[in-house]
Amino acid sequence: MKISAEAITVRNGEQVIAEVTKAVAGGDRVLDFSNVQHIDSTALAVVLAAQRVAARHASQTDKTLQLQHTPTQLQSLVAAYGVQSLFL
């Protein structure tokens, strides 16, 4: 799913989480961040929520969640929070 929000922050986090988890529950396993220009730590919550939903709805063929056009800021947050192992 291509995330439509240009920013993922505490202000719209619940809305983005709802959109992403609905798409993942429906079988979409790609999160495309190409529209996203600004994030805060809420973006990490979005990805973690998507991973939880993907794990719950996993079949043998669609277990992996893929991130595309990941913002540099998100990569920095992953490193800062020490959760790199969740994204391998």
BELGI-V535352 format. One record per pair of residues at least 24 apart in sequence whose C-alpha atoms are under 6 Angstrom apart, sorted by the first residue. I is the first residue (numbers start at 1). GAP is how many residues later the second one is. If there is no record, write none. Layout:
i	gap
I	GAP
I	GAP
//
This chain:
i	gap
1	29
1	30
1	31
2	30
3	29
3	30
6	29
6	30
6	31
7	29
7	30
7	31
7	32
8	31
8	35
9	30
9	31
9	33
10	32
13	29
17	29
21	29
24	30
29	36
30	35
30	36
30	37
31	36
32	36
33	36
33	37
34	35
//
